[in-house]
Amino acid sequence: MDKSHGPIQEEYHAMMNALASGIDQILNGDREGTDRDTCFVLLMTKFGDIKEGRVNYISNGERTDVVKTMEELLRRFKA
């Protein structure tokens, strides 16, 4: 079991990149960079392996913005 915080696990790499590209195209069309309107985050893990496993992450946003977004989401979930 890989618990590192490295890049996306190989088994998910191509799939997550394809999904991210498609999601970004659907949400933002041909706009790029700061011209895009919508940021997204995609998380993937194996069912039943969340506690001890690894969560793979991809986004079209800046990491600092995604961290703030996820912190806010966790606050809402816990409320």
Secondary structure, 3 states (H helix, E strand, C coil): CCCCCCCCCHHHHHHHHHHHHHHHHHHHCCCCHHHCCCCCEEEECCCCCCCCCCCEEEECCCHHHHHHHHHHHHHHHHC
